[in-house]
Structures are given as C-alpha cells and as structure tokens.
Amino acid sequence: MVHPTIAIRMTSATSTSRKIQPMRYARAVAACAAAIALAACQTPPPAPPTPPTPAAEHASYAPVAWHDLPGFASDDLAGAWPAFMVGCRALARRSTYEATWKASCVAAETIDGGDEAAVRAFFMTHFSPYRVAVAGGSDVGLVTGYYEPLLAGARTRSDAYTVPLYGVPDDLLVVDLASVYPDLKGKRVRGRLAGRRVVPYPTRAEIEADPAAVPAPVLAYVRDPVEAFFLEIQGSGRIALADGSVMRVGYADQNGRPYRSVAAVLIERGELTREQASMQAIRAWVEAHPDQRRALLDANPSYVFFREVPAPTPGSLDAAIDGPHGALGVPLLAKRTIAVDPRFIPLGTPVWLATTRPLSSEPLERLTLAQDTGGAIRGPVRADFFWGFGDAAGHEAGRMKQAGRLWILWPKGAALPR
C-alpha cells in the first residue's frame, strides 16, 4: 500500500493494474470516494476533508457449552469435513493463519474425515463455541438461501442467445479508501475516468441501454434476461453451451452501484406481500407483466461482471465438492457452507447454524463453514445458506427467508474476532 497517495486498481480480464501517484489528484479521488459521490469531483482541493464516520455496528461473542447448540448431538459433523479441509488450504495463505488457524488445521491432517466420532472429537478438542449476537441486541437474525443455477447459452450471439454475460470492463477503477483513510479498511468504491475526473460507473439501466459504452469482453450469451439477472444475484453458475460443453462462471466484480432488491420494489408497489416474496414469485410476476420486465430489473442499479472458472482437476477434493468458488477462494459444499458478513465472522470459521427449512418450522441445524460473502449479507447474525446446484436447489433457495441463530466455533487459545 502506498501512503498517503491512493492506489487505484484498473481491473481487466488480463488483471492489469496501475497507480496514480500525484498527491493532489489522489486526494481529490479519495475525497470523492469517501463521500460516495464520485460524480462531484471537480478541481482537486489542497487537502482531503474529514472522512465519514463508519456506521457503529458491533458483535458480541458469548461462550456456551456444546450441549447449548441446538441439534449438535444429532448432526453428522463428518458431512462438513471436506469444506473444513479445503478451507484450511485457503487459510494457510492468510496472515491470520499462524495465530488463529494453524494448530487446528495441522491437527486435522491426522483425522479420518469419514469417521464421525473422530471428527466430533476433533472439533470439541480444538474449538470452543460462542453465541453470536448484535452487541447489546438480539441473537436472532435472517437466514436466506442461494444456489448455483444452470443456464443454456453459447459463446457467440445468435437468434436464440442474445443476452450477454460480461467479463470485467477494461476501464473499471476500484478505489481503496483505506490507502488514504486507514479507518475505512475494507471500504472500496468503483468508477471510471472521464478526462481528469473520476465518475460513477454506469448503472444497470445505462449498460443495458448502450452496451457499447462498456468496454467489457462477453463471456457467453444466454437466452433469458431474467435468468441472467438471477445469475448475478447468485454470483456463480454454469452455462450449458450449444456445443455440448459446460462453462462455469463466477463473480469477478461489479459496477459499484448499490444493490436494490427487486422483491422489495414489488412489495413497495403492493404487487407482492412480504410473505409471498420469493424468486419464484418474482419470475411469475415478470411472466405476467412482460412489458414491465426491463423497468423492474433496472430498478436494481447494481451490475455484476463475471469470470470464467476452470473445471476442477479430476480426482481432487475440489472435484469431489464440485461447487462454485466462494469469497474464500475454495469450492462451496452444498448444504454445508454459508455466506456471512466477514466484519463479524471471519471467512473460514466453522459456524453452527440453527434455523428452519424454507416456509417451514422443520429445524435445519448443522455445522457449516463461513466461506462466502454477499452484497446483501450485512450484520453479525446474518447468513446465506448454499443449497447446491440445479433446479431443486434453486427451488429451496428461492423460498428461504427464515429466522436463525449462529454460533462460531473458534480455535482454542486464539483471540476472538473484533
């Protein structure tokens, strides 16, 4: 990190990067970014203004006994073992590995992952459970679901396949605010250069209206704009190509615009109730109102850019898991991995989840691994449950909006998250 200048990464399909060094220009970009108002940048000021104060939001972690975890005695903990092992592989490359994860990950190498009793003894020996709550508040939060969809498509445009899936545009800038304001660690905004000014990246509506204005490669074309829209929300998927092969795509970046739920839009309009709102209900509404489809989708200004993901090596643990890659950089194991807010639950953490199945009071209580994140996953007690691949998984994920609780299983002797 270069300080006090601000590093601006130009992301592209070839991963090129550059840094803009002049002090006054860097401060101008930082000032605009910190205000989340890139379009307002004009003449660079002599010094940056006071940065905004991040929203005060904290978590509390209360120690509990293993028998306090709902359903702990009945879960087959070995079902989560492959996710834990690939997670250790990714954690070994992180700065927190030595102090937090090394002892347990090294010990895991001696465990027979198919022996449930051995796996149970491992976790109870090397970890301690802590109830997660909003500091001074509730330990009950929202649990939603997501999945990996399958779309039909082709690498070249045709009459059947006209909806593009874009790679990362060559002119997308990612501004890391922490390089000027350390208190804003993890805060980034996106935009692009217009002469000497940094301006917001186009919205979904602007990209759809003029695709030529976005210098991005097209990875594939699919048939249905609604399917493409939901692919963005899921963050990854598979494309069954016309030649019989399958392309896997995953989240690469986005345009920096805030995510807005189209379900919330329909609820605000009175088209759906909160109880009715689901992926299936949104699809049905679009089918009944095809003339309003574009306007509804454009109500969400956020736009996701993808990358092509290579298939896993045959015979590897990745191939056995066979899921899309999450934010931790490892494949997600169906029904054993969740997306979380990493400000409160570090990626790689084993998490005990207690919720219910979609539209049901049937308990869903099990060991999961926090290996992904999401734009709508915000807060200490918030999780997105990965159901897996295909239509059956999509059916469950699209209906899931349940109350739930979380417990982190934290390595003994390691400092708790803060």
C-alpha positions in Angstrom: 0.0 0.0 0.0 1.3 3.4 -1.0 0.5 6.1 1.6 -0.7 8.8 1.6 -1.4 8.6 -2.1 -4.4 6.4 -3.1 -3.9 3.3 -5.1 -6.4 2.9 -7.9 -6.5 -0.5 -9.4 -7.7 -0.8 -13.0 -9.2 -4.2 -13.2 -9.4 -6.0 -16.5 -9.6 -9.5 -18.0 -5.8 -9.5 -18.1 -5.5 -8.2 -14.4 -3.5 -5.2 -15.4 -3.1 -2.5 -12.7 -1.7 0.9 -12.2 -1.3 3.5 -9.5 -2.0 7.2 -9.9 0.7 9.0 -7.7 0.2 12.8 -7.8 -0.7 13.9 -4.3 -3.4 16.4 -5.2 -5.1 14.0 -7.7 -5.0 11.2 -5.1 -6.6 13.4 -2.5 -9.3 14.5 -4.9 -10.2 10.9 -5.7 -10.2 10.0 -2.1 -12.4 12.9 -1.1 -15.0 12.0 -3.7 -14.8 8.3 -2.9 -15.2 8.8 0.8 -18.3 10.8 0.2 -19.6 8.1 -2.2 -20.2 10.8 -4.7 -17.7 10.3 -7.4 -19.6 12.5 -9.9 -19.0 15.5 -7.7 -15.2 15.6 -8.3 -14.0 18.8 -9.8 -10.8 20.8 -9.1 -8.6 18.9 -6.6 -8.6 20.6 -3.2 -5.4 21.2 -1.3 -6.2 18.6 1.4 -8.7 15.8 1.9 -11.8 16.5 4.1 -12.6 14.6 7.2 -13.8 11.1 6.2 -17.2 9.9 7.0 -17.6 8.0 10.3 -18.4 4.4 9.6 -21.8 3.2 11.0 -21.4 1.9 14.5 -22.1 -1.9 14.4 -20.6 -4.4 16.6 -21.0 -8.1 17.5 -20.8 -9.9 20.8 -19.5 -13.4 21.3 -20.7 -15.3 24.4 -19.1 -18.6 25.4 -21.6 -21.5 25.6 -21.4 -25.3 26.2 -21.6 -27.7 23.3 -24.9 -29.0 24.5 -26.3 -25.5 24.1 -26.0 -25.8 20.3 -29.5 -26.9 19.0 -29.2 -30.3 17.3 -25.5 -30.7 18.0 -25.8 -34.2 19.2 -27.7 -35.4 16.1 -25.7 -33.8 13.3 -23.3 -35.9 11.2 -20.3 -33.5 11.6 -18.3 -35.5 9.1 -20.6 -34.1 6.4 -18.9 -30.7 6.8 -15.3 -32.2 6.9 -14.5 -31.7 3.2 -15.4 -28.0 3.5 -13.3 -27.6 6.6 -10.3 -29.2 4.9 -10.4 -27.1 1.7 -10.9 -24.1 4.0 -7.6 -24.8 5.8 -5.9 -24.8 2.4 -7.1 -21.2 1.8 -6.5 -20.1 5.4 -2.8 -21.2 5.2 -2.3 -18.3 2.7 -3.7 -15.7 5.1 -2.0 -13.5 7.7 -4.2 -14.9 10.4 -3.1 -18.5 9.9 -0.2 -18.7 12.4 -2.1 -17.1 15.3 -5.6 -18.5 14.7 -5.8 -21.5 12.4 -2.5 -23.4 12.2 -2.8 -25.6 15.2 -6.3 -26.9 14.3 -5.5 -27.2 10.6 -2.3 -29.2 11.2 -4.2 -31.4 13.7 -6.9 -32.0 11.1 -4.4 -33.8 8.8 -4.3 -36.7 11.2 -8.1 -37.2 11.3 -10.1 -39.7 9.3 -12.8 -37.5 7.8 -15.1 -40.4 7.3 -15.2 -41.2 11.0 -17.9 -39.1 12.5 -16.8 -39.8 16.1 -13.2 -38.7 15.2 -14.5 -35.5 13.6 -16.7 -34.7 16.5 -13.8 -35.3 19.0 -11.6 -33.1 16.8 -13.9 -30.1 16.9 -14.7 -30.5 20.6 -10.9 -30.7 21.4 -9.7 -27.8 19.2 -12.6 -25.4 19.2 -15.0 -23.6 21.6 -18.5 -22.5 20.7 -19.6 -18.8 21.1 -23.1 -17.4 20.6 -23.1 -14.5 18.1 -25.3 -11.5 18.7 -25.6 -7.9 17.9 -23.7 -6.1 20.7 -26.4 -5.1 23.2 -29.0 -6.6 21.0 -30.6 -9.8 19.6 -29.0 -13.1 18.7 -31.8 -13.8 16.1 -31.2 -12.8 12.5 -32.1 -13.5 8.9 -31.1 -16.7 7.0 -31.7 -16.7 3.3 -30.6 -19.2 0.6 -28.7 -19.2 -2.6 -27.7 -21.8 -5.2 -25.7 -22.4 -8.4 -28.0 -22.2 -11.5 -27.7 -23.8 -14.9 -28.4 -21.7 -17.9 -28.5 -22.5 -21.6 -26.1 -20.4 -23.7 -23.4 -20.1 -26.3 -20.1 -18.3 -26.7 -21.4 -16.4 -29.8 -24.5 -14.4 -30.2 -27.4 -16.0 -32.2 -31.1 -15.5 -32.6 -31.6 -17.9 -29.6 -29.0 -16.4 -27.3 -28.9 -12.6 -27.2 -28.3 -11.7 -23.5 -24.6 -11.1 -22.8 -22.7 -12.1 -19.7 -19.9 -9.6 -19.4 -16.4 -10.0 -18.0 -14.7 -7.2 -16.2 -14.6 -3.9 -18.2 -11.1 -2.5 -19.1 -12.0 0.9 -17.6 -13.4 -0.2 -14.2 -11.5 1.5 -11.4 -11.6 0.2 -7.8 -10.6 2.8 -5.3 -9.3 1.5 -2.0 -10.3 4.1 0.6 -8.0 2.6 3.3 -4.9 3.8 1.4 -5.8 7.3 2.5 -8.1 6.7 5.5 -7.0 3.6 7.4 -10.2 3.7 9.5 -12.1 2.8 6.3 -10.3 -0.6 6.0 -12.2 -2.8 3.5 -14.2 0.1 2.0 -13.9 0.4 -1.7 -15.8 2.4 -4.4 -15.8 1.9 -8.1 -15.9 4.3 -11.1 -14.0 5.2 -14.2 -12.0 8.1 -15.6 -13.6 10.8 -17.7 -10.7 13.1 -18.6 -9.2 14.1 -15.3 -12.3 13.3 -13.3 -13.4 10.0 -11.7 -17.1 9.5 -12.3 -19.5 6.7 -11.3 -19.6 3.6 -13.4 -22.8 3.3 -15.5 -25.9 1.8 -13.8 -27.6 -1.3 -15.0 -30.1 0.7 -17.0 -27.3 2.6 -18.7 -25.4 -0.5 -19.5 -28.5 -2.2 -20.9 -29.3 0.9 -23.0 -25.9 1.2 -24.5 -23.7 -1.9 -24.1 -21.1 -0.4 -26.5 -20.3 2.2 -23.8 -18.9 -0.6 -21.6 -15.6 -2.0 -22.9 -16.0 -5.5 -21.5 -15.5 -8.9 -23.0 -18.6 -11.1 -23.5 -18.0 -14.5 -21.9 -21.2 -16.0 -23.2 -24.8 -15.2 -24.4 -27.8 -16.7 -22.7 -31.5 -16.8 -23.6 -33.4 -15.1 -20.8 -32.6 -11.7 -19.2 -34.4 -12.7 -16.0 -32.2 -15.8 -15.7 -29.1 -13.6 -16.3 -30.3 -11.3 -13.6 -30.7 -14.1 -11.1 -27.3 -15.4 -12.1 -25.9 -12.1 -10.9 -27.7 -12.4 -7.6 -26.4 -15.9 -7.0 -22.9 -14.9 -8.0 -21.9 -18.0 -9.9 -23.4 -20.6 -12.2 -22.9 -23.0 -15.1 -23.7 -22.4 -18.8 -24.7 -25.4 -20.9 -23.2 -24.4 -24.2 -24.7 -25.2 -27.6 -21.7 -27.4 -28.5 -22.4 -29.7 -25.5 -19.7 -28.4 -23.2 -20.3 -26.6 -19.9 -18.8 -23.2 -18.9 -18.6 -22.3 -15.2 -18.7 -18.6 -14.3 -18.2 -16.8 -11.1 -18.3 -13.3 -9.7 -15.4 -11.1 -10.7 -16.5 -7.5 -9.9 -19.4 -5.1 -10.1 -20.2 -1.6 -11.1 -20.1 -0.1 -7.6 -23.8 0.8 -7.6 -25.8 -0.2 -4.5 -27.8 -3.4 -4.7 -31.6 -2.9 -4.6 -33.9 -5.9 -4.1 -36.5 -6.2 -6.9 -38.6 -8.1 -4.4 -38.6 -5.0 -2.2 -39.7 -2.9 -5.2 -42.6 -5.2 -5.8 -43.5 -5.2 -2.1 -43.4 -1.4 -2.0 -45.7 -1.2 -5.0 -48.2 -3.6 -3.4 -47.6 -6.3 -6.1 -46.4 -8.8 -3.6 -46.6 -9.2 0.2 -43.5 -10.0 2.2 -44.8 -13.5 2.8 -45.2 -14.0 -1.0 -41.8 -12.6 -2.0 -39.5 -15.2 -3.4 -37.5 -15.9 -6.6 -40.4 -18.0 -7.9 -42.9 -15.2 -7.2 -40.7 -12.6 -9.0 -40.4 -14.9 -12.0 -44.2 -15.3 -12.1 -44.8 -11.6 -11.9 -42.4 -10.9 -14.8 -44.1 -13.6 -16.9 -47.5 -11.9 -16.2 -46.1 -8.4 -16.9 -43.6 -8.8 -19.7 -43.8 -5.2 -20.8 -42.6 -4.1 -17.3 -39.7 -6.6 -17.1 -36.9 -4.2 -18.1 -38.1 -1.4 -15.8 -38.2 -3.8 -12.8 -34.7 -5.2 -13.4 -33.3 -1.8 -13.9 -34.7 -0.8 -10.5 -31.5 -2.5 -9.2 -28.7 -0.3 -10.4 -26.0 -2.9 -9.4 -24.5 -4.9 -12.2 -22.2 -7.9 -11.8 -19.3 -8.8 -14.1 -18.2 -12.5 -14.3 -15.0 -14.5 -14.9 -14.8 -17.9 -16.4 -13.9 -20.5 -13.8 -11.8 -23.6 -14.9 -13.2 -27.0 -14.1 -11.6 -28.7 -11.0 -8.9 -31.3 -11.5 -10.5 -34.8 -11.7 -9.9 -36.8 -8.6 -9.2 -33.7 -6.4 -11.1 -32.7 -3.3 -12.3 -29.7 -5.3 -13.8 -32.1 -7.8 -15.5 -34.1 -5.1 -17.1 -31.0 -3.6 -17.9 -29.7 -7.1 -19.3 -26.4 -6.1 -18.7 -22.8 -7.2 -15.8 -20.9 -5.6 -16.8 -18.5 -2.8 -15.1 -15.5 -1.4 -12.6 -17.6 0.5 -11.4 -19.0 -2.9 -12.5 -22.6 -2.3 -15.4 -24.6 -3.8 -18.6 -24.4 -1.8 -20.0 -27.6 -0.3 -23.8 -27.9 -0.8 -25.8 -27.6 2.5 -22.6 -27.1 4.5 -21.3 -23.7 3.5 -22.8 -20.2 4.2 -22.1 -16.6 3.2 -21.6 -14.2 6.1 -20.5 -10.7 6.8 -16.8 -11.1 7.3 -16.6 -8.0 9.5 -18.1 -10.1 12.2 -17.5 -13.8 11.2 -14.1 -14.2 9.6 -14.0 -16.3 6.4 -13.1 -19.9 7.1 -14.8 -20.0 10.5 -16.8 -23.1 11.4 -20.3 -21.9 12.3 -23.1 -23.7 13.9 -26.4 -22.8 12.2 -29.8 -23.1 13.8 -32.7 -22.1 11.5 -35.7 -23.8 9.8 -36.3 -25.1 6.3 -37.9 -22.8 3.7 -41.5 -21.9 4.6 -41.5 -24.4 7.3 -41.0 -24.9 11.1 -38.8 -28.0 10.5 -35.4 -27.5 12.1 -32.3 -27.0 10.0 -29.5 -27.3 12.5 -26.0 -28.2 11.4 -22.3 -27.4 11.2 -21.4 -25.1 8.3 -18.3 -23.3 7.1 -18.3 -19.5 6.5 -16.7 -19.4 3.1 -18.5 -16.8 1.1 -19.9 -13.2 1.3 -22.6 -11.3 -0.5 -23.7 -7.7 -1.1 -26.9 -8.2 0.9 -25.3 -10.2 3.7 -24.8 -7.5 6.3 -24.7 -7.7 10.1 -23.4 -10.1 12.8 -26.4 -12.5 12.8 -26.9 -12.9 9.0 -26.3 -15.9 6.8 -27.0 -17.1 3.3 -27.2 -20.9 3.1 -25.8 -22.6 0.0 -28.2 -25.2 -1.2 -26.1 -26.5 -4.1 -26.5 -26.8 -7.9 -29.6 -27.1 -10.1 -33.3 -26.6 -10.1 -34.0 -28.5 -6.9 -31.5 -26.4 -5.0 -32.9 -23.2 -6.6 -36.4 -24.2 -5.5 -35.3 -24.3 -1.9 -33.0 -21.2 -2.1 -35.6 -19.0 -3.7 -38.2 -19.6 -0.9 -35.8 -19.3 2.0 -36.2 -16.3 4.3 -36.1 -17.7 7.9 -35.2 -16.6 11.3 -32.0 -18.1 12.6 -29.1 -18.1 15.1 -25.4 -18.5 14.7 -22.5 -19.8 16.9 -18.9 -19.5 15.8 -16.6 -22.5 16.7 -13.4 -20.6 17.5 -9.9 -22.2 17.8 -9.0 -22.5 21.5 -6.3 -20.1 22.6 -6.9 -17.7 19.7 -8.1 -14.1 20.2 -11.8 -13.7 19.3 -12.8 -11.6 16.3 -13.1 -7.8 17.0 
